[in-house]
Amino acid sequence: MRGGALALALAMPVAVPLVAVATPPERGAMMIVALRPASQAEMIGWAARADAGLLGLGPVPGTLIVAGRRDAILRETLRHGAVVLATSPQGCTGRNDWGA
């Protein structure tokens, strides 16, 4: 048990800033990251049901950049095994290659 407490104490100074940086804003641009297989069409559907505006593809395959209210987006994406991270609209790769 003592080693676990030491590991936790060493991890906290790194983990807390990372969580703070990755926490999406209450309203604004966010990146949806699918943790389970999902098509872009499905992810776009989740965003639409959360009244989020689609800004473009994320910088990593399987991600989308959306703008909207965090609570609504989180509610919808968590149901489908996805997470939402903070991002900026400049993280988009564009809208030209959306596919299902």
N, C-alpha and C positions, 0 to 999 in steps of 0.2 A: 504494500500500500504506500510505503514511503517513496518509492521510485515513481509511482503514478502522480503523487502530489508534486514532486520535483518537476516532472515532465509538464504538468499543467502550469506550474509557476513559470517555467521557461517559455511555454507556448503563448501565454496570455499577452505579453507585450507585442507579439507579432500578430496574433489572431484578432485582437480588438481593432487595430487600425484597418486591417483588411476587411472586416465585417462592416465597419463604418463607411469605407470607401465603396464597397459593393452594394450597400443598401440603396434601393431605388428611391428617388424623390417622391414626395406625396403626389405631385403632379408634374408631368414632363416626359422627357425621353427615357425609355427603358429598353433593355435587351431581353427578349424571351429566349431561353435556352431549353430546348427539348432534351430531357434526360432519357426518354423512351422514344423509340422510332415513331416519327410523325412526319407527314408530308407538309410541305409549305402551305398547301391549301387548307389542311386541318389547322395549322397554326394561325393562319390568317382568319379562319373562322373563329378561333378562340378570341383573337384580338377584336374582331367585329362584335362579338357578343359582349365584350367588356367595354364597348364604345370607345375603343382605342383607335387612333389614326395610324395607319401604316406609313412609316417613313422610308423603309427599304430593308434590304437584306443586311444581316449583321456581318461582322468581319470573319466569323467562323462558320463553316457549313452547319446548317441546322439551327441558325439563329435569325431572329428578325428584330428590327428596331421599330418600336412603336412609341406613340405619345398618347398619354391619357392619365387617368387616375389610378394610382398604385393599388388601392384596395380592390377596385373592380378587376383590374388585370390579374392581381395575385389570386383572387377567388377563382377566376376562370382557369388560369394556367395550372394551379396546384391540383385541380381536379384531373388534369391530363398528364401529370408527371413532368411538369416543366418548372423552371425557376425563373425569376425575374431579377435582373441586375441593373445597377446604375450604368448609364452610358451617356454619350452625347450624340446628337444627330449626325455629327461628322464621322461617326463610326460606321455609317451606312456604306455599302458597296454599290448601291444603285438599285433601280427597279427593273432593269432590262432583262433579267434572266429568271424571273419567278416561274416556277413550274410546280406541278402537283406532285 
